[in-house]
Amino acid sequence: MKTKINEEFKQRFGAEGTMYASAGRINLIGEHTDYNGGFVFPGAIDKVIMAELKPNGTDKVRVFSIDINEYAEFGLNEEDAPSQSWARYIFGVCREIIKRGGKVQGFDAVFAGNVPLGAGLSSSAALESCFAFALNDMFNNNSIDKFELAKIGQSTEHNYCGVNCGIMDQFASVFGKKGHLMRLDCRSLEYEYYPFNPEGYKLVLLDSKVKHELKDSPYNKRRQSCERVAARLGIETLRDATMEDLDKVKSDITAEDYLRARFVIGEKERVLAVCDALVKGDYETVGRKMYETHEGLSKDYEVSCVELDYLNDIAKECGVTGSRIMGGGFGGCTINLVKNELYDNFIATAKAKFNEKYGHEPVVIDVVISDGARKCE
């Protein structure tokens, strides 16, 4: 990928620039907890967006995407927004840095990536973080701190791409550290690294290649359920609720709101249990909690789908240590923690059974926990 980018850059711009990369991410556990003030547990992975950049001495950005095979050129003022959606991510990062008093001048760039698109690995956050890191290094002498870089990516999504996302994806992409997951407190934004070196295990995603079109906004509906229960309990978010608190108001809330809140409160406890287990190197407990999360997402939060439940069932049958739907739901991937000796049989079985039932094989994505945004040597 590096060679391909470098050759394209030389051909297009007649020079050599500096290479930067930033990673996609997984989230081991802690789903739908971010907007409830809870904890998430992401890590950066060994799939990246990589870009070569060089200042060009003008007030124009000239950028080429190898994967999409498209070129975009734009200025740095608000009215210069490009029409291509992929280029808006880069434009948004430039604008967000400028709005914060940072410096951005014209530059040339070529980028490519191997973060699978549409698999819930957050390729957009990897793109934002790669360019935010590069522009900080190139024009700002690395004076913008890492948290601000993550917020620049998040604000880009909000203000230029129409996605009202939380901070987790950009955080993981910027702060990722090889061999470590990160527990992020979504309320205080405090974070801590936890070692993740599961010897004897592999971490693998099975992408169902299914994305269900949704008629209403299930994400917003679930958020509203959580907010109603928190209001009934007189607290800001469900982060501060216990199961006992919830059971006390059970008769005052709808059955649906009860189930949604039950999942979120349970998930908060599961994230903390996984942290303790990782410190002890106890991957069996980690796996058990992953299965519990899947069950909760499927039955209480109702964001799974038959295809993902089926992949989860196959994992159980094959003796996989842990498996769950990863991401917002209604399609996408399962994340699986598999003992090395069971890996081949699990993959072969999942491919064959899923293909027989749904007419296509799931895509297998092996992941290794790696570093986040960086300058490439």
C-alpha positions in Angstrom: 0.0 0.0 0.0 2.8 2.4 0.9 4.6 1.8 -2.4 1.3 2.2 -4.3 0.6 5.6 -2.6 4.2 6.7 -3.1 4.2 5.9 -6.8 0.9 7.7 -7.3 2.1 10.7 -5.4 5.3 11.0 -7.5 3.4 10.6 -10.7 0.7 13.2 -9.8 2.7 15.8 -7.9 6.3 15.2 -9.1 7.8 15.0 -5.6 7.8 13.0 -2.4 5.9 13.8 0.7 5.6 12.5 4.3 3.6 9.3 5.0 1.1 9.1 7.9 -1.4 6.4 9.0 -4.2 5.9 11.4 -6.1 2.8 12.3 -9.6 1.4 12.2 -11.0 0.1 15.5 -12.8 -2.7 17.3 -14.8 -2.4 20.5 -14.4 -5.5 22.7 -17.3 -4.7 24.9 -19.4 -1.6 25.9 -22.1 -1.1 23.3 -24.7 1.7 23.3 -23.1 2.9 26.6 -21.4 6.0 25.2 -24.5 8.2 25.1 -25.5 6.8 28.6 -22.3 8.3 30.2 -20.8 4.8 30.6 -17.6 3.0 29.6 -16.4 1.7 26.2 -13.5 -0.7 25.6 -12.0 -0.1 22.1 -8.6 -0.8 20.5 -7.0 0.2 17.3 -6.4 -2.5 14.8 -3.9 -3.4 12.1 -6.1 -2.1 9.3 -5.3 1.5 8.4 -5.9 4.5 6.2 -2.5 5.7 5.0 -1.7 9.1 3.3 1.2 10.9 1.8 1.2 14.7 2.2 3.3 17.6 1.2 2.7 21.4 1.5 2.2 22.9 -2.0 2.7 26.6 -1.3 -0.9 27.6 -2.4 -4.2 28.0 -0.6 -5.6 24.9 -2.3 -5.8 21.3 -1.2 -5.3 18.7 -4.0 -6.1 15.2 -3.0 -6.4 11.8 -4.7 -8.1 8.7 -3.3 -6.6 5.5 -4.8 -9.4 3.3 -3.6 -12.2 5.4 -5.1 -10.0 6.5 -8.0 -11.2 10.1 -7.6 -9.4 13.5 -7.4 -10.7 16.5 -5.5 -9.5 20.1 -5.2 -10.8 22.7 -2.8 -9.9 25.9 -0.9 -9.8 26.3 2.9 -12.8 28.6 3.4 -16.2 27.5 4.6 -17.8 28.1 1.1 -15.1 25.9 -0.6 -16.7 22.6 0.6 -16.2 19.8 -2.0 -19.1 17.9 -3.4 -17.6 14.4 -3.0 -18.6 12.9 0.3 -15.1 11.3 0.9 -13.4 14.7 0.4 -15.7 16.4 2.9 -14.0 14.4 5.7 -10.7 15.9 4.8 -12.2 19.4 4.2 -13.9 19.1 7.6 -10.7 18.3 9.4 -9.0 21.3 7.8 -11.9 23.6 8.8 -12.1 22.3 12.3 -8.4 22.9 12.9 -8.7 26.4 11.5 -11.8 27.1 13.6 -9.7 26.2 16.7 -7.0 28.7 15.8 -4.7 26.1 14.2 -2.9 26.6 10.9 -3.6 24.8 7.6 -2.2 25.8 4.3 -2.5 24.2 0.9 -1.2 20.7 0.5 -1.1 17.7 -1.9 -2.2 14.3 -0.7 -2.7 10.7 -1.9 -4.3 8.2 0.3 -5.5 4.5 0.4 -6.7 2.1 3.0 -7.3 -1.5 4.0 -10.0 -0.9 6.6 -12.9 -2.9 5.3 -15.8 -0.5 4.4 -19.2 -1.0 6.0 -18.0 -3.6 8.5 -18.3 -1.3 11.5 -14.5 -0.8 11.8 -14.8 3.0 11.5 -12.9 3.7 8.3 -14.2 7.3 8.5 -12.6 7.9 11.9 -9.4 6.4 10.6 -9.4 8.9 7.6 -10.2 11.9 9.9 -7.5 10.9 12.4 -4.9 10.3 9.8 -5.3 13.8 8.3 -5.7 15.5 11.7 -2.5 13.9 12.9 -0.7 14.8 9.6 -1.8 18.5 9.6 -0.9 18.9 13.2 2.6 17.6 12.5 3.0 19.5 9.2 1.6 22.9 10.0 1.2 23.1 13.8 4.4 21.6 15.2 2.3 19.0 17.0 0.9 21.7 19.3 -2.7 20.3 19.2 -3.1 17.6 21.9 -4.4 14.2 21.1 -7.8 14.6 22.7 -8.3 17.7 20.6 -7.4 15.7 17.5 -10.1 13.1 18.4 -12.6 16.0 18.9 -11.6 17.5 15.5 -12.6 14.2 13.9 -15.9 14.0 15.9 -16.8 17.6 15.0 -16.0 16.8 11.3 -18.7 14.1 11.4 -21.2 16.4 13.1 -20.6 19.5 11.0 -19.6 18.3 7.6 -20.8 14.7 7.3 -24.2 14.8 9.1 -23.4 12.0 11.6 -24.1 12.8 15.3 -21.5 10.3 16.6 -19.9 9.9 20.0 -16.1 10.2 20.6 -15.2 6.5 20.8 -14.2 5.9 17.2 -11.9 8.9 16.8 -10.5 8.4 20.3 -9.5 4.8 19.5 -8.0 5.8 16.2 -5.8 8.5 17.8 -4.9 6.9 21.1 -4.5 3.3 20.0 -1.5 1.4 21.4 -0.2 -1.9 20.2 -1.1 -4.9 22.5 -3.5 -2.7 24.6 -7.2 -2.0 24.7 -8.5 1.2 26.3 -11.2 1.8 28.8 -12.7 5.2 28.1 -15.1 6.8 30.5 -17.5 8.6 28.1 -18.5 11.0 30.9 -15.2 12.3 32.2 -13.1 11.3 29.1 -10.6 9.7 31.5 -9.0 6.6 29.9 -6.7 3.8 30.9 -4.8 1.2 28.9 -5.3 -2.5 29.6 -2.9 -5.2 28.3 -4.5 -7.4 25.6 -2.2 -10.2 24.5 -4.4 -13.2 24.4 -1.8 -16.0 23.9 -3.4 -19.0 22.5 -6.4 -17.1 21.1 -7.2 -15.2 18.0 -9.6 -12.2 17.6 -11.6 -12.5 14.4 -14.5 -10.6 12.9 -17.2 -12.3 10.8 -18.8 -9.7 8.5 -22.3 -10.9 7.6 -22.4 -8.4 4.7 -25.9 -7.7 5.8 -27.2 -4.2 6.5 -30.9 -3.9 7.2 -32.6 -0.8 5.9 -34.5 0.7 8.8 -37.8 2.6 8.4 -37.6 4.6 11.6 -34.6 5.8 13.6 -34.0 2.9 16.0 -30.8 4.5 17.4 -32.7 7.6 18.4 -35.6 5.6 19.8 -33.3 3.6 22.1 -31.6 6.8 23.2 -35.0 8.3 24.1 -35.9 5.1 26.1 -32.7 5.5 28.2 -33.3 9.2 28.7 -36.9 8.6 29.9 -35.8 6.1 32.4 -32.9 8.3 33.7 -35.4 11.2 34.0 -37.8 9.0 36.0 -34.9 8.0 38.3 -33.9 11.7 38.7 -30.4 11.2 37.3 -28.6 12.6 34.3 -27.7 9.3 32.6 -28.1 5.6 33.3 -24.4 5.5 34.3 -25.6 6.3 37.8 -28.4 3.7 38.0 -28.3 0.2 39.5 -30.6 -2.8 38.8 -32.2 -2.2 42.2 -33.0 1.4 41.2 -34.5 0.2 37.9 -36.7 -2.5 39.6 -38.1 0.1 42.0 -39.6 2.1 39.0 -40.5 -0.9 36.9 -44.3 -0.3 37.3 -43.9 3.4 36.3 -42.2 2.8 32.9 -43.1 0.9 29.8 -41.9 -2.7 29.4 -39.8 -1.6 26.4 -38.1 1.2 28.3 -37.4 -1.3 31.2 -35.7 -3.7 28.8 -33.6 -1.0 27.2 -32.4 0.3 30.6 -31.7 -3.2 31.9 -29.3 -3.8 29.0 -27.4 -0.5 29.5 -27.0 -1.0 33.3 -25.9 -4.6 32.8 -23.4 -3.6 30.1 -21.8 -1.0 32.4 -21.1 -3.9 34.9 -19.8 -6.2 32.1 -17.3 -3.6 30.9 -15.8 -3.3 34.5 -15.8 -7.1 34.9 -13.9 -7.5 31.6 -11.3 -4.9 32.8 -10.7 -7.0 36.0 -10.5 -10.2 33.9 -7.9 -8.7 31.5 -5.6 -7.7 34.3 -5.7 -11.3 35.5 -5.3 -12.7 31.9 -8.6 -14.5 32.4 -9.9 -14.7 28.8 -12.6 -17.2 29.7 -14.5 -14.5 31.7 -13.9 -12.0 28.9 -15.6 -14.5 26.5 -18.5 -15.2 28.8 -19.2 -11.5 29.2 -19.1 -11.1 25.4 -21.9 -13.8 25.1 -23.9 -12.0 27.7 -23.6 -8.7 25.8 -24.8 -10.4 22.6 -27.8 -11.9 24.5 -28.7 -8.4 25.9 -28.3 -6.7 22.5 -30.5 -9.3 20.9 -33.3 -9.7 23.4 -33.4 -6.5 25.6 -32.0 -3.8 23.3 -33.3 -5.6 20.1 -30.6 -4.3 17.8 -29.4 -7.7 16.5 -30.8 -9.5 13.4 -31.4 -13.2 12.5 -28.1 -13.4 10.5 -26.0 -12.1 13.5 -27.8 -14.3 16.0 -27.1 -17.3 13.7 -23.4 -16.5 13.6 -23.4 -16.2 17.4 -25.1 -19.6 17.7 -22.5 -21.2 15.4 -19.8 -19.7 17.6 -21.4 -21.4 20.6 -21.7 -24.7 18.9 -18.0 -24.5 17.9 -16.8 -23.8 21.4 -15.7 -20.3 20.7 -14.7 -18.5 23.9 -16.6 -15.3 23.3 -18.8 -13.9 20.5 -21.1 -10.9 20.1 -22.5 -8.5 17.6 -20.2 -5.5 17.3 -21.4 -1.9 16.7 -24.8 -0.2 16.5 -26.6 -3.3 15.2 -29.1 -4.4 12.5 -26.3 -6.0 10.5 -22.5 -5.8 10.3 -20.1 -8.1 12.2 -19.7 -10.4 15.1 -16.4 -10.2 17.0 -15.1 -13.5 18.2 -12.4 -14.6 20.7 -11.3 -18.1 19.5 -8.8 -20.6 20.8 -6.1 -21.2 18.2 -6.9 -24.9 18.0 -10.6 -24.3 17.3 -10.1 -21.5 14.8 -9.9 -23.5 11.5 -13.0 -25.5 12.3 -15.0 -22.5 13.4 -14.2 -20.5 10.3 -15.0 -23.5 8.0 -18.2 -24.2 9.8 -19.4 -20.6 9.9 -18.7 -20.1 6.2 -20.5 -23.4 5.2 -23.5 -23.0 7.4 -24.0 -19.3 6.8 -23.7 -19.8 3.0 -26.2 -22.7 3.1 -28.7 -20.5 5.0 -28.2 -17.1 3.4 -26.6 -17.7 0.1 -23.2 -16.1 0.7 -20.3 -16.6 3.0 -19.4 -14.1 5.8 -16.2 -12.2 5.2 -13.4 -13.2 7.7 -11.4 -10.3 9.1 -8.5 -11.3 11.4 -7.5 -8.4 13.7 -4.4 -7.6 15.7 -4.5 -4.8 18.3 -2.1 -2.1 17.0 -1.0 1.5 17.2 -3.2 4.4 16.3 -2.4 7.6 14.4 1.3 8.0 13.6 4.0 9.2 11.2 5.3 6.3 9.1 9.1 5.8 9.2 
